[in-house]
C-alpha cells in the first residue's frame, strides 16, 4: 500500500525564505514580484509522532548563517517592499492531485510584512505517521558544532565523493548513496532498483555534457542540521557542493547531507 504524501503547499510574493522539516532544510525560495506557488514534498524527513515545520523568513544568503542579519550583504539593497506567505501542510493520498483543493491542513503559516535582511523563524507542529518508520539520520552521531577538526574530517569525505564524480566512477558514487536511495524509495513508495538505475543514468548523461565544479576549499559552506546529526554540504553561493555546470546556464546537482551512522561517514540525505 503506498505511503501517504506529506506536502507543504507554499504561496509567496517577493519573499526570500527557507522551509525546514524537523531541522532539515527542504527548499530555498527566492523573491518574485509575482505570486508563486510551489508544492514541497516532505516524506523523507517525516517521523512518527510530532513533527516540526519551520519557515526562516528573509533567510541570509550564506546558508551556515541563515538565521543571522545580513544588512551588509551586496544583495540586501534590492530586497525591499511588501511580502507575503501562505503555507499549508497536508497529508495527501497517493493518487490525490496537489494542484486542486486538498485535504484539511495539518498546520498552516500565514505572514505578511516588509522584506528586510533580518531573518525570522516561524514554526508549527503537525502529526506524522508510523508507516514511514525510523530514518538512519535519527540515529546518526550528534555533533555539537562544526569545529576545525570536524570540518576537516567532513571535507575529507566530501573530497572522496567529489573525486568519484571527477573520475567518472559513477557506480561507486551510487554505491555511496545506497542508504539515501533506499530511504528515498521507501519514503515515496517506489522500487529501489529503478531509483538506483535512474541516478546512475542521470550521472552518466549529465556528465557527458556538463562539467563538475572544481574542488575549492574556500568555496565550501558546511552547516549542521537535523539537530546536529547531519552536515549539509553547500558552497558559499548557496549552490550544492556537488554540481555539474552546463555551458548555457543549466546545472545538475546532487544534494548531499552527510553524517556518521553505524560507525562510518555516509550520505544520509
C-alpha positions as CSV (number, residue, x, y, z in Angstrom):
1,X,0.0,0.0,0.0
2,X,1.5,3.4,-1.0
3,X,2.6,5.7,1.7
4,X,0.7,8.9,2.4
5,X,2.3,12.0,0.9
6,X,3.2,15.0,3.2
7,X,3.3,18.2,1.1
8,X,3.9,21.8,2.1
9,X,1.9,23.8,-0.5
10,X,3.5,27.3,-0.3
11,X,2.5,30.6,-1.9
12,X,4.9,33.5,-1.7
13,X,5.3,37.0,-3.1
14,X,8.5,39.0,-3.1
15,X,9.8,36.8,-0.2
16,X,13.1,35.1,0.4
17,X,12.5,32.1,2.7
18,X,13.8,28.6,3.6
19,X,11.5,25.7,4.6
20,X,12.7,23.3,7.2
21,X,11.2,20.0,8.4
22,X,12.5,18.6,11.7
23,X,15.5,20.9,11.5
24,X,16.4,19.7,8.0
25,X,16.2,22.3,5.1
26,X,13.8,21.3,2.4
27,X,13.9,24.2,-0.1
28,X,15.1,27.8,-0.5
29,X,12.6,30.1,-2.3
30,X,13.8,33.3,-3.8
31,X,11.8,36.6,-4.2
32,X,9.5,37.0,-7.1
33,X,7.3,40.0,-7.8
34,X,4.6,37.7,-9.0
35,X,2.8,35.4,-6.6
36,X,4.4,32.0,-6.8
37,X,3.1,28.6,-5.6
38,X,5.2,25.5,-5.1
39,X,4.5,22.2,-3.6
40,X,7.3,20.8,-1.4
41,X,7.4,17.1,-0.7
42,X,8.5,16.3,2.9
43,X,8.2,12.5,3.2
44,X,11.8,11.6,3.6
45,X,12.1,13.6,6.8
46,X,8.7,13.0,8.4
47,X,8.9,10.9,11.6
48,X,6.3,9.1,13.8
49,X,4.8,11.4,16.4
50,X,5.2,15.1,16.5
51,X,7.0,16.8,13.5
52,X,8.1,20.4,13.2
53,X,7.8,22.6,10.1
54,X,9.9,25.7,10.2
55,X,10.0,28.7,7.8
56,X,13.0,31.0,8.0
57,X,11.7,34.3,6.7
58,X,14.4,36.5,5.0
59,X,16.9,33.7,5.2
60,X,20.5,35.0,4.9
61,X,22.5,34.4,1.6
62,X,25.1,32.3,3.5
63,X,23.5,29.1,4.5
64,X,25.6,28.5,7.6
65,X,24.4,31.9,8.9
66,X,20.9,31.7,7.5
67,X,19.5,33.0,10.9
68,X,21.8,36.0,11.2
69,X,21.0,39.5,10.0
70,X,22.6,40.4,6.6
71,X,22.3,44.2,6.0
72,X,25.9,44.4,4.7
73,X,25.4,41.8,2.0
74,X,25.5,43.3,-1.5
75,X,22.1,41.9,-2.3
76,X,20.4,43.4,0.7
77,X,19.7,46.7,-1.1
78,X,17.5,45.0,-3.7
79,X,15.5,43.2,-1.1
80,X,12.6,45.5,-0.2
81,X,8.9,46.0,-0.5
82,X,5.8,44.2,0.9
83,X,6.0,40.4,1.1
84,X,3.5,37.6,1.9
85,X,3.4,33.9,2.7
86,X,0.7,31.2,2.8
87,X,1.8,27.7,3.7
88,X,-0.3,24.6,4.3
89,X,0.9,21.2,5.2
90,X,-1.5,18.4,4.4
91,X,-1.4,14.6,4.1
92,X,-2.4,13.6,0.6
93,X,-3.4,10.2,-0.7
94,X,-1.1,8.6,-3.3
95,X,-3.4,9.5,-6.2
96,X,-4.7,12.8,-4.9
97,X,-3.7,15.9,-7.1
98,X,-1.9,18.7,-5.3
99,X,-2.9,21.5,-7.6
100,X,-6.6,21.2,-6.6
101,X,-8.2,21.8,-3.2
102,X,-6.5,19.3,-0.9
103,X,-7.4,17.6,2.4
104,X,-7.7,19.7,5.6
105,X,-4.3,21.1,6.6
106,X,-2.3,19.7,9.4
107,X,-0.7,23.0,10.0
108,X,-0.7,26.5,8.4
109,X,1.6,29.5,8.4
110,X,0.4,32.9,7.1
111,X,2.5,36.0,7.2
112,X,2.7,39.5,5.7
113,X,5.3,42.1,6.2
114,X,8.2,44.1,4.7
115,X,11.2,42.5,3.1
116,X,14.2,43.1,5.3
117,X,17.6,41.5,5.8
118,X,16.7,40.3,9.3
119,X,15.7,36.6,9.4
120,X,12.8,35.5,11.5
121,X,11.7,31.9,12.2
122,X,8.1,30.7,12.2
123,X,7.4,27.1,13.4
124,X,4.4,24.8,13.7
125,X,3.9,21.2,14.8
126,X,2.0,18.5,12.9
127,X,1.5,14.8,13.4
128,X,3.4,12.2,11.4
129,X,2.6,8.6,10.7
130,X,4.2,5.3,11.8
131,X,4.3,3.8,8.2
132,X,7.4,5.8,7.3
133,X,9.3,4.3,10.3
134,X,12.6,5.5,11.6
135,X,15.4,7.0,9.4
136,X,19.1,6.4,9.7
137,X,19.8,10.1,10.3
138,X,17.8,9.9,13.5
139,X,20.5,7.5,14.9
140,X,23.5,9.3,13.5
141,X,26.2,10.7,15.7
142,X,25.3,14.1,17.1
143,X,27.8,17.0,16.6
144,X,27.6,19.9,18.9
145,X,29.3,22.3,16.4
146,X,31.4,22.3,13.3
147,X,34.9,23.0,14.8
148,X,38.1,22.8,12.7
149,X,38.7,19.1,13.3
150,X,35.1,18.2,12.3
151,X,35.2,20.5,9.2
152,X,38.4,18.9,8.0
153,X,37.1,15.3,8.5
154,X,33.8,16.1,6.8
155,X,35.6,17.8,3.9
156,X,37.8,14.7,3.6
157,X,34.8,12.6,3.0
158,X,33.2,15.2,0.7
159,X,36.5,15.2,-1.3
160,X,36.2,11.4,-1.7
161,X,32.7,11.8,-3.1
162,X,33.9,14.7,-5.4
163,X,36.8,12.5,-6.6
164,X,34.4,9.7,-7.6
165,X,32.4,12.1,-9.7
166,X,35.5,13.8,-11.2
167,X,36.9,10.4,-12.3
168,X,33.5,9.2,-13.6
169,X,33.3,6.4,-11.0
170,X,29.5,6.8,-11.1
171,X,28.7,3.3,-9.9
172,X,30.9,3.8,-6.9
173,X,29.2,7.1,-6.2
174,X,25.8,5.4,-6.4
175,X,27.0,2.8,-4.0
176,X,28.0,5.5,-1.6
177,X,24.4,6.8,-1.9
178,X,22.8,3.4,-1.3
179,X,21.3,4.3,2.1
180,X,19.9,7.6,0.8
181,X,18.4,5.8,-2.3
182,X,16.8,3.1,-0.2
183,X,15.3,5.5,2.2
184,X,14.1,7.8,-0.5
185,X,12.4,4.9,-2.3
186,X,10.7,3.8,0.9
187,X,9.6,7.4,1.7
188,X,7.7,7.7,-1.6
189,X,6.7,4.1,-2.1
190,X,8.8,3.4,-5.2
191,X,11.1,0.4,-6.1
192,X,14.7,0.7,-5.1
193,X,16.3,-0.6,-8.3
194,X,14.7,1.8,-10.7
195,X,15.7,4.7,-8.4
196,X,19.2,3.4,-8.3
197,X,19.4,3.0,-12.1
198,X,17.8,6.4,-12.6
199,X,20.5,8.0,-10.6
200,X,23.3,6.2,-12.4
201,X,21.7,7.1,-15.8
202,X,21.4,10.7,-14.8
203,X,25.0,10.9,-13.7
204,X,26.3,9.3,-17.0
205,X,24.2,11.5,-19.2
206,X,24.7,14.8,-17.4
207,X,28.4,14.4,-17.0
208,X,28.7,13.9,-20.8
209,X,27.5,17.5,-21.5
210,X,28.4,19.3,-18.3
211,X,31.5,19.9,-16.1
212,X,31.8,19.2,-12.5
213,X,32.5,22.3,-10.4
214,X,36.1,22.0,-9.3
215,X,37.2,21.3,-5.8
216,X,37.8,24.6,-3.9
217,X,38.2,24.6,-0.2
218,X,37.5,28.3,0.2
219,X,34.1,27.9,-1.6
220,X,32.5,25.3,0.7
221,X,29.9,26.2,3.3
222,X,29.0,23.4,5.8
223,X,26.2,23.7,8.2
224,X,24.8,21.4,10.9
225,X,21.2,20.4,10.5
226,X,18.9,17.7,12.0
227,X,19.8,18.8,15.5
228,X,23.5,18.2,14.8
229,X,23.1,14.8,13.1
230,X,23.7,15.9,9.5
231,X,26.1,18.2,7.8
232,X,24.7,19.9,4.7
233,X,27.4,20.4,2.0
234,X,26.9,23.6,0.1
235,X,29.0,26.4,-1.4
236,X,29.1,30.0,-0.3
237,X,26.9,30.9,-3.3
238,X,24.2,28.6,-1.9
239,X,24.7,26.1,-4.7
240,X,25.2,22.4,-3.8
241,X,28.8,21.3,-3.2
242,X,28.5,18.6,-5.8
243,X,27.2,20.2,-9.0
244,X,27.7,19.9,-12.8
245,X,27.5,23.1,-14.8
246,X,26.4,23.4,-18.4
247,X,27.8,26.0,-20.9
248,X,24.5,27.7,-21.3
249,X,23.5,28.1,-17.7
250,X,21.6,24.9,-16.5
251,X,23.1,22.7,-13.9
252,X,22.7,19.2,-12.4
253,X,23.3,19.0,-8.7
254,X,23.4,16.3,-6.1
255,X,22.1,17.4,-2.7
256,X,24.4,16.0,-0.1
257,X,23.9,15.8,3.6
258,X,26.4,13.6,5.3
259,X,26.9,12.1,8.8
260,X,28.3,9.3,10.8
261,X,25.9,6.3,11.1
262,X,26.8,2.8,12.1
263,X,30.4,4.0,12.7
264,X,31.2,5.4,9.3
265,X,30.6,8.5,7.2
266,X,27.7,8.2,4.8
267,X,25.4,10.2,2.6
268,X,22.3,10.2,4.7
269,X,20.2,12.7,2.7
